[in-house]
């Protein structure tokens, strides 16, 4: 699937500049046949605007949700080379700012009810 809106990316290197942040990142997908994860896009992107501010909260190997981005290219006639640029404008924390923790075990339906019997609504 590659890079697309609302995808999750892993940050591999973060190089903060004055007006933007240069980030090496990748996206992956799971191969259903083998059960392994395969990289389907990797490259460098310039994080600008909100993304430039937000990426400061992350460190290498963290995952982010890419919400808004743009891919452009420029052809240099003299060198006969096309340069492709990726700019990311908006990112978010896929965990909502919280660290992931193990889910809490739910109570069994046969577990004892807490509270006094005269406090029950029925």
Backbone as CSV, one residue per row, in Angstrom:
resi,resn,N_x,N_y,N_z,CA_x,CA_y,CA_z,C_x,C_y,C_z
1,UNK,0.811,-1.198,0.000,0.000,0.000,0.000,0.853,1.260,0.000
2,UNK,2.022,1.230,0.576,2.897,2.384,0.546,2.449,3.514,1.451
3,UNK,2.962,4.686,1.189,2.647,5.881,1.965,1.291,6.408,1.538
4,UNK,0.422,6.658,2.496,-0.919,7.162,2.219,-1.428,7.916,3.440
5,UNK,-2.499,8.651,3.289,-3.083,9.398,4.403,-3.558,8.429,5.476
6,UNK,-3.374,8.815,6.711,-3.785,8.046,7.886,-3.082,6.694,8.008
7,UNK,-1.855,6.613,7.505,-1.078,5.392,7.678,-0.139,5.569,8.878
8,UNK,0.430,4.468,9.325,1.357,4.487,10.448,2.767,4.285,9.929
9,UNK,3.694,5.088,10.435,5.081,5.020,9.981,6.010,4.914,11.187
10,UNK,7.125,4.228,10.984,8.173,4.138,12.004,9.238,5.165,11.679
11,UNK,9.670,5.924,12.682,10.702,6.949,12.515,12.062,6.312,12.790
12,UNK,12.978,6.401,11.822,14.292,5.769,11.980,15.375,6.780,12.315
13,UNK,15.284,7.988,11.806,16.222,9.036,12.207,15.484,10.367,12.169
14,UNK,15.832,11.241,13.101,15.173,12.542,13.239,16.264,13.598,13.331
15,UNK,16.288,14.501,12.351,17.305,15.545,12.302,16.603,16.903,12.296
16,UNK,16.571,17.551,13.467,15.850,18.814,13.622,16.640,19.971,13.022
17,UNK,15.961,20.751,12.195,16.512,21.974,11.605,15.717,23.153,12.163
18,UNK,16.053,24.366,11.731,15.364,25.539,12.252,13.884,25.578,11.860
19,UNK,13.577,25.373,10.574,12.204,25.520,10.101,11.536,24.203,9.708
20,UNK,12.253,23.103,9.763,11.690,21.805,9.420,12.515,20.718,10.101
21,UNK,12.011,19.494,10.043,12.735,18.349,10.583,12.852,17.307,9.479
22,UNK,14.067,16.842,9.226,14.300,15.806,8.219,14.186,14.453,8.918
23,UNK,13.286,13.616,8.419,12.989,12.346,9.066,13.140,11.203,8.069
24,UNK,13.856,10.159,8.477,13.879,8.921,7.704,12.819,8.034,8.326
25,UNK,11.902,7.527,7.489,10.793,6.735,8.018,10.429,5.619,7.046
26,UNK,9.603,4.701,7.528,9.150,3.600,6.681,7.746,3.182,7.096
27,UNK,7.047,2.553,6.150,5.760,1.922,6.425,5.904,0.442,6.093
28,UNK,5.108,-0.383,6.747,5.182,-1.824,6.538,3.790,-2.413,6.428
29,UNK,3.741,-3.609,5.856,2.486,-4.358,5.815,2.795,-5.811,6.131
30,UNK,1.785,-6.505,6.615,1.968,-7.899,6.992,1.655,-8.804,5.803
31,UNK,2.576,-9.693,5.513,2.382,-10.685,4.458,1.504,-11.789,5.038
32,UNK,0.297,-11.921,4.515,-0.650,-12.892,5.067,-0.188,-14.332,4.886
33,UNK,0.579,-14.595,3.849,1.042,-15.956,3.587,2.097,-16.405,4.596
34,UNK,3.030,-15.502,4.940,4.128,-15.883,5.833,3.958,-15.350,7.251
35,UNK,3.109,-14.337,7.425,2.920,-13.744,8.747,4.022,-12.776,9.141
36,UNK,4.930,-12.459,8.215,6.018,-11.528,8.518,5.675,-10.132,8.025
37,UNK,6.311,-9.144,8.621,6.114,-7.753,8.216,7.145,-7.396,7.160
38,UNK,6.696,-6.743,6.081,7.577,-6.338,4.995,7.466,-4.831,4.783
39,UNK,8.606,-4.177,4.617,8.622,-2.744,4.348,8.073,-2.506,2.953
40,UNK,7.075,-1.618,2.857,6.530,-1.331,1.532,6.839,0.091,1.069
41,UNK,7.334,0.947,1.968,7.807,2.276,1.578,8.824,2.723,2.613
42,UNK,9.925,3.308,2.126,10.894,3.923,3.034,11.519,5.095,2.314
43,UNK,11.868,6.100,3.080,12.475,7.276,2.485,12.588,8.402,3.497
44,UNK,12.987,9.559,2.977,13.136,10.758,3.798,11.973,11.691,3.536
45,UNK,11.571,12.399,4.577,10.503,13.382,4.451,10.874,14.603,5.276
46,UNK,10.436,15.759,4.817,10.588,16.989,5.582,9.292,17.242,6.332
47,UNK,9.386,17.260,7.652,8.228,17.545,8.493,8.187,19.060,8.696
48,UNK,7.088,19.688,8.292,6.934,21.141,8.388,5.641,21.473,9.122
49,UNK,5.528,22.719,9.572,4.305,23.167,10.249,4.050,22.385,11.522
50,UNK,2.817,21.895,11.675,2.415,21.150,12.862,3.276,19.905,13.044
51,UNK,3.616,19.224,11.951,4.429,18.009,12.039,5.825,18.315,12.584
52,UNK,6.392,19.451,12.201,7.717,19.879,12.690,7.674,20.062,14.211
53,UNK,6.606,20.657,14.706,6.454,20.875,16.145,6.207,19.559,16.884
54,UNK,5.306,18.734,16.359,4.911,17.494,17.020,6.010,16.428,17.041
55,UNK,6.827,16.355,15.988,7.828,15.283,15.922,8.871,15.423,17.034
56,UNK,8.983,16.597,17.632,9.925,16.800,18.735,9.572,15.918,19.937
57,UNK,8.327,15.477,20.039,7.870,14.636,21.150,8.259,13.166,20.968
58,UNK,8.746,12.818,19.780,9.041,11.424,19.464,10.542,11.174,19.408
59,UNK,10.906,9.902,19.491,12.307,9.508,19.369,12.412,8.439,18.287
60,UNK,13.633,8.097,17.929,13.849,7.077,16.911,13.158,5.773,17.303
61,UNK,12.614,5.098,16.319,11.880,3.830,16.422,10.457,3.995,16.945
62,UNK,10.008,5.228,17.207,8.613,5.455,17.574,7.758,5.402,16.319
63,UNK,6.462,5.174,16.513,5.522,5.158,15.392,4.637,6.389,15.468
64,UNK,4.299,6.923,14.309,3.398,8.072,14.211,2.335,7.783,13.163
65,UNK,1.249,8.518,13.257,0.203,8.437,12.241,0.387,9.633,11.312
66,UNK,0.591,9.357,10.026,0.755,10.414,9.021,-0.637,10.827,8.564
67,UNK,-1.038,12.058,8.858,-2.387,12.499,8.513,-2.438,13.320,7.222
68,UNK,-1.501,14.247,7.064,-1.484,15.079,5.859,-0.065,15.174,5.325
69,UNK,0.091,14.948,4.004,1.403,15.014,3.382,1.238,15.348,1.909
70,UNK,2.377,15.611,1.263,2.374,15.915,-0.167,3.639,15.340,-0.787
71,UNK,3.488,14.751,-1.971,4.626,14.246,-2.742,4.737,15.111,-3.996
72,UNK,5.917,15.662,-4.225,6.155,16.469,-5.430,7.437,15.979,-6.094
73,UNK,7.604,16.345,-7.352,8.871,16.025,-8.009,9.275,17.167,-8.926
74,UNK,10.560,17.185,-9.240,11.135,18.231,-10.086,12.132,17.565,-11.031
75,UNK,11.985,17.855,-12.311,12.886,17.285,-13.316,13.981,18.292,-13.636
76,UNK,15.228,17.876,-13.544,16.378,18.709,-13.895,16.805,18.325,-15.313
77,UNK,16.554,19.221,-16.274,16.846,18.926,-17.682,18.339,18.726,-17.926
78,UNK,19.169,19.512,-17.257,20.615,19.416,-17.472,21.165,18.063,-17.019
79,UNK,20.718,17.606,-15.870,21.203,16.335,-15.319,20.352,15.150,-15.769
80,UNK,19.212,15.431,-16.351,18.251,14.416,-16.771,17.880,13.485,-15.609
81,UNK,17.538,14.110,-14.487,17.193,13.389,-13.273,15.906,13.988,-12.693
82,UNK,15.043,13.131,-12.196,13.842,13.585,-11.502,14.062,13.426,-10.000
83,UNK,13.837,14.494,-9.256,13.956,14.484,-7.802,12.552,14.439,-7.214
84,UNK,12.344,13.556,-6.242,11.050,13.423,-5.583,11.176,13.906,-4.146
85,UNK,10.204,14.714,-3.725,10.206,15.298,-2.382,8.934,14.905,-1.653
86,UNK,9.083,14.559,-0.377,7.945,14.235,0.476,7.920,15.247,1.621
87,UNK,6.794,15.932,1.768,6.602,16.884,2.864,5.422,16.415,3.698
88,UNK,5.629,16.325,5.002,4.569,15.913,5.924,4.133,17.150,6.698
89,UNK,2.811,17.386,6.714,2.266,18.582,7.354,1.614,18.315,8.701
90,UNK,1.029,17.125,8.862,0.309,16.841,10.105,0.513,15.384,10.501
91,UNK,0.894,15.185,11.774,1.046,13.842,12.342,0.311,13.782,13.667
92,UNK,0.104,12.575,14.157,-0.452,12.409,15.493,0.138,11.160,16.127
93,UNK,-0.031,11.077,17.421,0.448,9.927,18.179,-0.595,8.825,18.051
94,UNK,-0.237,7.654,17.527,-1.226,6.587,17.378,-1.770,6.088,18.702
95,UNK,-1.059,6.370,19.798,-1.502,5.952,21.126,-2.251,7.062,21.853
96,UNK,-2.467,8.188,21.188,-3.161,9.297,21.828,-2.362,9.927,22.949
97,UNK,-1.035,9.779,22.914,-0.177,10.360,23.940,0.045,9.449,25.133
98,UNK,-0.674,8.335,25.175,-0.528,7.395,26.292,0.410,6.264,25.891
99,UNK,1.077,5.726,26.875,1.928,4.572,26.594,1.047,3.340,26.535
100,UNK,1.445,2.388,25.742,0.662,1.164,25.641,0.903,0.325,26.884
101,UNK,-0.162,-0.261,27.389,-0.043,-1.134,28.549,-0.864,-2.384,28.295
102,UNK,-0.595,-3.387,29.083,-1.324,-4.645,28.929,-2.781,-4.425,29.314
103,UNK,-3.711,-5.015,28.580,-5.124,-4.848,28.929,-5.418,-5.478,30.280
104,UNK,-6.336,-4.860,31.021,-6.693,-5.384,32.329,-7.694,-6.512,32.158
105,UNK,-7.554,-7.508,33.007,-8.462,-8.652,32.947,-9.847,-8.218,33.405
106,UNK,-10.855,-8.629,32.678,-12.218,-8.296,33.068,-12.688,-9.282,34.119
107,UNK,-13.663,-8.849,34.890,-14.185,-9.705,35.946,-15.073,-10.779,35.344
108,UNK,-15.051,-11.893,35.956,-15.891,-13.017,35.544,-17.344,-12.682,35.849
109,UNK,-18.295,-13.147,35.041,-19.702,-12.890,35.349,-20.140,-13.555,36.646
110,UNK,-19.386,-14.542,37.115,-19.717,-15.238,38.354,-19.014,-14.633,39.566
111,UNK,-18.253,-13.562,39.357,-17.529,-12.944,40.460,-18.518,-12.322,41.438
112,UNK,-18.103,-12.238,42.699,-18.958,-11.668,43.731,-19.222,-10.197,43.436
113,UNK,-20.439,-9.752,43.716,-20.829,-8.365,43.493,-20.300,-7.537,44.645
114,UNK,-19.698,-6.391,44.307,-19.173,-5.516,45.338,-20.289,-4.627,45.862
115,UNK,-20.258,-4.301,47.131,-21.273,-3.418,47.734,-22.276,-4.204,48.551
116,UNK,-22.997,-3.498,49.401,-23.997,-4.126,50.266,-25.259,-4.400,49.462
117,UNK,-25.991,-5.431,49.886,-27.208,-5.840,49.167,-28.265,-4.747,49.177
118,UNK,-28.365,-3.960,50.281,-29.393,-2.913,50.336,-29.042,-1.700,49.477
119,UNK,-27.812,-1.655,48.879,-27.426,-0.558,48.018,-27.678,-0.876,46.544
120,UNK,-28.129,-2.100,46.234,-28.354,-2.520,44.850,-29.623,-1.850,44.316
121,UNK,-29.627,-1.484,43.027,-30.780,-0.767,42.463,-31.984,-1.672,42.189
122,UNK,-31.908,-2.945,42.420,-33.027,-3.839,42.115,-33.390,-4.696,43.292
